[in-house]
Amino acid sequence: MQALKVDALSKSFGPRQAVRNVSFSVTAGETVAFLGPNGAGKSTTLRMIAGFLEPDSGDALINGVSILSDRTKAQLALGYLAEGAPLYFDLSVRDFLGFLARTHGLTSAAAKLAIARVAEDAAITDVISRPIETLSKGYRRRVALAGAIVHDPPVLILDEPTDGLDPNQKIAMRALIARMARQKAILISTHQLDEVEAMCTRAVLIDRGDIKADGTPADLAGRTPSGKLEDAFHALTKPEKVA
């Protein structure tokens, strides 16, 4: 099943077309990297998928539900870890997760179980009672991830999920994503190409608003004599020469 289907999304800001007829899908059990240089259209596309930005045309279906025609239902099936995800610093970790659980319609009993589950998954049990403002950047990132998965959504969008994490925390994050990927459809936006090869079954590459490639990391890397993904990324996204 195509748990996430992106169908011809387009978006312009004034005369600049940021995203142009972007289409791809992610099935349950897949972890797909969404790659591109800065300004390629990645964040704009993710925000349209999540329903935070209105597209000029096209649609995104989350678990079969249109983000345009039934936004609330579609968003309930989505967990979105944004880059620089907002947190309520004056709340404790437990209260923050409880607030998010309630906004997703969980009962008090279900929320208690969900908070215990995601605290364990995100390795934040040791700070569960602390105010978020007292936490390090790495812990805050893990709290944000816990918030994105507290309602156990079938589709996840993770924008730079390992940002601010130390090497040990990155290993733990990769392991968690691998566990979740068995049952969920996961779309990861990252600049860390080693993470793509370590975590992702497919890579979709966007540049200047257009999809330039869609294949396994090995397929993309095999397009270059060196067989390296970073060289394929450079070849597919290098700036056009100005005459």
TILO-47810 format. One record per residue (C-alpha): residue in one letter; x, y, z; residue number from 1. Coordinates in Angstrom, 3 decimals. Layout:
N
[atom "A", [X, Y, Z], NUM]
...
# end
This chain:
243
[atom "M", [0.000, 0.000, 0.000], 1]
[atom "Q", [1.173, 3.522, -0.800], 2]
[atom "A", [1.004, 4.945, 2.714], 3]
[atom "L", [2.227, 8.287, 1.367], 4]
[atom "K", [1.443, 9.425, -2.167], 5]
[atom "V", [2.660, 12.781, -3.411], 6]
[atom "D", [0.775, 13.724, -6.564], 7]
[atom "A", [2.024, 16.556, -8.793], 8]
[atom "L", [2.634, 19.113, -6.041], 9]
[atom "S", [3.592, 22.584, -7.245], 10]
[atom "K", [4.272, 25.833, -5.412], 11]
[atom "S", [5.462, 29.272, -6.478], 12]
[atom "F", [6.531, 32.277, -4.440], 13]
[atom "G", [6.012, 35.273, -6.672], 14]
[atom "P", [7.868, 34.666, -9.937], 15]
[atom "R", [9.961, 31.818, -8.485], 16]
[atom "Q", [8.616, 28.291, -8.845], 17]
[atom "A", [9.946, 26.444, -5.816], 18]
[atom "V", [8.340, 23.058, -6.547], 19]
[atom "R", [7.219, 21.828, -9.953], 20]
[atom "N", [4.872, 18.812, -10.373], 21]
[atom "V", [6.639, 16.703, -7.746], 22]
[atom "S", [5.343, 13.131, -7.503], 23]
[atom "F", [6.573, 10.077, -5.604], 24]
[atom "S", [5.249, 7.523, -3.121], 25]
[atom "V", [6.388, 5.676, -0.011], 26]
[atom "T", [4.966, 2.304, 0.976], 27]
[atom "A", [4.721, 0.780, 4.439], 28]
[atom "G", [8.037, -0.849, 5.279], 29]
[atom "E", [10.046, 1.665, 3.236], 30]
[atom "T", [12.459, 4.319, 4.476], 31]
[atom "V", [12.974, 6.861, 1.704], 32]
[atom "A", [15.527, 9.672, 1.705], 33]
[atom "F", [14.414, 13.015, 0.294], 34]
[atom "L", [17.599, 14.704, -0.871], 35]
[atom "G", [18.625, 17.967, -2.441], 36]
[atom "P", [20.865, 20.999, -1.967], 37]
[atom "N", [19.732, 24.056, -0.019], 38]
[atom "G", [16.940, 25.813, -1.879], 39]
[atom "A", [16.044, 22.743, -3.932], 40]
[atom "G", [12.416, 22.643, -2.748], 41]
[atom "K", [12.688, 19.979, -0.024], 42]
[atom "S", [11.246, 21.954, 2.889], 43]
[atom "T", [8.507, 23.449, 0.731], 44]
[atom "T", [7.475, 19.977, -0.409], 45]
[atom "L", [7.494, 18.584, 3.141], 46]
[atom "R", [5.385, 21.469, 4.428], 47]
[atom "M", [2.830, 20.926, 1.674], 48]
[atom "I", [2.666, 17.193, 2.444], 49]
[atom "A", [2.137, 17.946, 6.134], 50]
[atom "G", [-0.599, 20.502, 5.427], 51]
[atom "F", [1.295, 23.510, 6.745], 52]
[atom "L", [1.610, 25.133, 3.321], 53]
[atom "E", [-1.086, 25.272, 0.652], 54]
[atom "P", [0.041, 23.994, -2.773], 55]
[atom "D", [-0.780, 25.858, -5.968], 56]
[atom "S", [-1.744, 22.500, -7.466], 57]
[atom "G", [-1.488, 18.797, -6.732], 58]
[atom "D", [-2.225, 16.837, -3.567], 59]
[atom "A", [-0.720, 14.475, -1.004], 60]
[atom "L", [-2.490, 11.380, 0.310], 61]
[atom "I", [-1.528, 10.194, 3.792], 62]
[atom "N", [-2.753, 6.673, 4.449], 63]
[atom "G", [-5.167, 7.204, 1.562], 64]
[atom "V", [-6.553, 10.513, 2.878], 65]
[atom "S", [-6.136, 13.809, 1.027], 66]
[atom "I", [-4.289, 16.533, 2.905], 67]
[atom "L", [-6.423, 19.048, 0.997], 68]
[atom "S", [-9.951, 17.660, 1.315], 69]
[atom "D", [-9.657, 16.063, 4.799], 70]
[atom "R", [-6.668, 17.729, 6.429], 71]
[atom "T", [-7.386, 16.839, 10.052], 72]
[atom "K", [-7.864, 13.134, 9.350], 73]
[atom "A", [-4.757, 13.049, 7.145], 74]
[atom "Q", [-2.643, 14.780, 9.789], 75]
[atom "L", [-3.774, 12.295, 12.448], 76]
[atom "A", [-2.072, 9.576, 10.364], 77]
[atom "L", [1.158, 11.578, 10.116], 78]
[atom "G", [4.077, 12.115, 12.471], 79]
[atom "Y", [6.142, 15.151, 11.428], 80]
[atom "L", [9.520, 15.961, 12.952], 81]
[atom "A", [10.319, 19.365, 11.501], 82]
[atom "E", [13.797, 20.847, 11.416], 83]
[atom "G", [13.964, 23.044, 14.499], 84]
[atom "A", [10.681, 21.558, 15.737], 85]
[atom "P", [8.965, 23.917, 18.211], 86]
[atom "L", [8.837, 22.872, 21.859], 87]
[atom "Y", [7.117, 24.365, 24.911], 88]
[atom "F", [10.178, 25.065, 27.034], 89]
[atom "D", [8.245, 25.802, 30.226], 90]
[atom "L", [6.617, 22.347, 30.250], 91]
[atom "S", [8.170, 19.181, 31.555], 92]
[atom "V", [8.861, 16.458, 29.013], 93]
[atom "R", [5.983, 14.379, 30.403], 94]
[atom "D", [3.521, 17.284, 30.265], 95]
[atom "F", [4.588, 18.178, 26.724], 96]
[atom "L", [4.066, 14.615, 25.495], 97]
[atom "G", [0.770, 14.430, 27.375], 98]
[atom "F", [-0.417, 17.599, 25.668], 99]
[atom "L", [0.430, 16.173, 22.233], 100]
[atom "A", [-1.218, 12.850, 23.055], 101]
[atom "R", [-4.447, 14.632, 24.002], 102]
[atom "T", [-4.437, 16.730, 20.838], 103]
[atom "H", [-4.357, 13.450, 18.887], 104]
[atom "G", [-7.399, 12.160, 20.766], 105]
[atom "L", [-5.738, 9.651, 23.092], 106]
[atom "T", [-7.552, 8.886, 26.344], 107]
[atom "S", [-5.726, 9.464, 29.634], 108]
[atom "A", [-4.965, 5.755, 29.975], 109]
[atom "A", [-3.793, 5.446, 26.371], 110]
[atom "A", [-1.688, 8.604, 26.687], 111]
[atom "K", [0.067, 7.254, 29.786], 112]
[atom "L", [1.030, 4.076, 27.921], 113]
[atom "A", [2.055, 6.039, 24.819], 114]
[atom "I", [4.293, 8.397, 26.809], 115]
[atom "A", [6.044, 5.454, 28.455], 116]
[atom "R", [6.533, 3.811, 25.047], 117]
[atom "V", [7.986, 6.838, 23.250], 118]
[atom "A", [10.126, 7.855, 26.239], 119]
[atom "E", [11.751, 4.439, 26.071], 120]
[atom "D", [12.060, 4.528, 22.272], 121]
[atom "A", [13.595, 8.013, 22.218], 122]
[atom "A", [15.807, 7.288, 25.261], 123]
[atom "I", [14.449, 10.178, 27.313], 124]
[atom "T", [13.153, 8.315, 30.376], 125]
[atom "D", [15.888, 9.857, 32.515], 126]
[atom "V", [14.658, 13.405, 31.784], 127]
[atom "I", [10.910, 12.757, 31.631], 128]
[atom "S", [10.185, 15.011, 34.636], 129]
[atom "R", [12.563, 17.844, 33.717], 130]
[atom "P", [11.518, 21.142, 32.126], 131]
[atom "I", [12.391, 21.124, 28.419], 132]
[atom "E", [14.261, 24.422, 28.802], 133]
[atom "T", [16.899, 22.661, 30.938], 134]
[atom "L", [17.728, 20.022, 28.314], 135]
[atom "S", [20.631, 19.894, 25.880], 136]
[atom "K", [20.080, 20.245, 22.134], 137]
[atom "G", [20.368, 16.489, 21.671], 138]
[atom "Y", [17.752, 15.757, 24.313], 139]
[atom "R", [15.424, 18.401, 22.902], 140]
[atom "R", [15.678, 16.762, 19.487], 141]
[atom "R", [14.766, 13.401, 20.984], 142]
[atom "V", [11.829, 14.939, 22.855], 143]
[atom "A", [10.604, 16.384, 19.552], 144]
[atom "L", [10.872, 12.934, 17.952], 145]
[atom "A", [8.926, 11.399, 20.844], 146]
[atom "G", [6.229, 13.985, 20.244], 147]
[atom "A", [6.057, 13.091, 16.556], 148]
[atom "I", [5.446, 9.401, 17.292], 149]
[atom "V", [3.360, 9.566, 20.489], 150]
[atom "H", [0.150, 8.780, 18.532], 151]
[atom "D", [1.843, 5.869, 16.692], 152]
[atom "P", [1.177, 7.200, 13.167], 153]
[atom "P", [1.585, 4.950, 10.090], 154]
[atom "V", [3.484, 7.662, 8.170], 155]
[atom "L", [6.512, 9.608, 9.420], 156]
[atom "I", [8.293, 12.620, 7.953], 157]
[atom "L", [11.633, 13.230, 9.660], 158]
[atom "D", [13.512, 16.396, 8.692], 159]
[atom "E", [17.173, 16.090, 9.775], 160]
[atom "P", [16.345, 13.597, 12.556], 161]
[atom "T", [19.929, 13.337, 13.861], 162]
[atom "D", [20.608, 17.082, 13.986], 163]
[atom "G", [22.349, 17.944, 17.254], 164]
[atom "L", [22.905, 14.336, 18.315], 165]
[atom "D", [26.284, 12.981, 19.374], 166]
[atom "P", [27.707, 9.842, 17.657], 167]
[atom "N", [26.201, 7.439, 20.209], 168]
[atom "Q", [22.817, 9.146, 19.982], 169]
[atom "K", [22.947, 8.962, 16.181], 170]
[atom "I", [23.489, 5.209, 16.349], 171]
[atom "A", [20.522, 4.868, 18.694], 172]
[atom "M", [18.362, 7.052, 16.413], 173]
[atom "R", [19.248, 4.929, 13.388], 174]
[atom "A", [18.321, 1.781, 15.313], 175]
[atom "L", [14.968, 3.282, 16.325], 176]
[atom "I", [14.174, 4.326, 12.755], 177]
[atom "A", [15.062, 0.819, 11.551], 178]
[atom "R", [12.653, -0.693, 14.095], 179]
[atom "M", [9.837, 1.680, 13.173], 180]
[atom "A", [10.422, 1.130, 9.453], 181]
[atom "R", [9.191, -2.448, 9.658], 182]
[atom "Q", [5.607, -1.240, 9.888], 183]
[atom "K", [5.647, 2.429, 8.909], 184]
[atom "A", [6.310, 4.485, 5.801], 185]
[atom "I", [9.171, 6.884, 6.611], 186]
[atom "L", [10.384, 9.861, 4.589], 187]
[atom "I", [13.686, 11.335, 5.786], 188]
[atom "S", [15.162, 14.642, 4.656], 189]
[atom "T", [18.867, 14.862, 5.422], 190]
[atom "H", [22.163, 16.304, 4.212], 191]
[atom "Q", [24.083, 13.397, 5.737], 192]
[atom "L", [24.631, 11.004, 2.830], 193]
[atom "D", [26.167, 8.354, 5.081], 194]
[atom "E", [22.828, 8.211, 6.881], 195]
[atom "V", [21.054, 7.624, 3.584], 196]
[atom "E", [23.184, 4.571, 2.901], 197]
[atom "A", [22.798, 3.368, 6.493], 198]
[atom "M", [19.037, 3.834, 6.896], 199]
[atom "C", [17.253, 4.222, 3.571], 200]
[atom "T", [15.966, 1.738, 1.023], 201]
[atom "R", [15.375, 4.432, -1.607], 202]
[atom "A", [16.406, 7.983, -2.366], 203]
[atom "V", [14.408, 10.686, -4.134], 204]
[atom "L", [16.558, 13.611, -5.240], 205]
[atom "I", [15.108, 17.047, -5.928], 206]
[atom "D", [16.870, 20.092, -7.374], 207]
[atom "R", [15.498, 23.454, -8.513], 208]
[atom "G", [11.982, 22.191, -7.834], 209]
[atom "D", [12.160, 19.070, -10.009], 210]
[atom "I", [12.734, 15.396, -9.187], 211]
[atom "K", [16.099, 14.451, -10.706], 212]
[atom "A", [16.384, 10.811, -9.580], 213]
[atom "D", [14.480, 8.096, -7.728], 214]
[atom "G", [16.176, 4.796, -6.908], 215]
[atom "T", [18.101, 2.830, -4.325], 216]
[atom "P", [21.202, 4.508, -2.898], 217]
[atom "A", [23.288, 1.872, -4.673], 218]
[atom "D", [21.583, 2.612, -8.002], 219]
[atom "L", [22.270, 6.328, -7.668], 220]
[atom "A", [25.870, 5.751, -6.604], 221]
[atom "G", [26.352, 3.405, -9.559], 222]
[atom "R", [25.716, 6.258, -11.991], 223]
[atom "T", [29.225, 7.600, -11.330], 224]
[atom "P", [32.644, 6.048, -12.066], 225]
[atom "S", [33.560, 6.281, -8.383], 226]
[atom "G", [30.446, 4.440, -7.242], 227]
[atom "K", [29.964, 7.002, -4.456], 228]
[atom "L", [26.625, 8.513, -3.521], 229]
[atom "E", [28.166, 11.922, -2.821], 230]
[atom "D", [29.540, 12.062, -6.386], 231]
[atom "A", [26.124, 11.135, -7.785], 232]
[atom "F", [24.530, 13.861, -5.655], 233]
[atom "H", [27.026, 16.413, -6.997], 234]
[atom "A", [26.585, 15.328, -10.609], 235]
[atom "L", [22.787, 15.517, -10.427], 236]
[atom "T", [22.616, 18.858, -8.611], 237]
[atom "K", [25.614, 20.829, -9.831], 238]
[atom "P", [24.784, 24.429, -10.782], 239]
[atom "E", [24.102, 25.153, -14.410], 240]
[atom "K", [26.871, 26.988, -16.211], 241]
[atom "V", [26.163, 30.589, -17.019], 242]
[atom "A", [27.114, 31.539, -20.557], 243]
# end
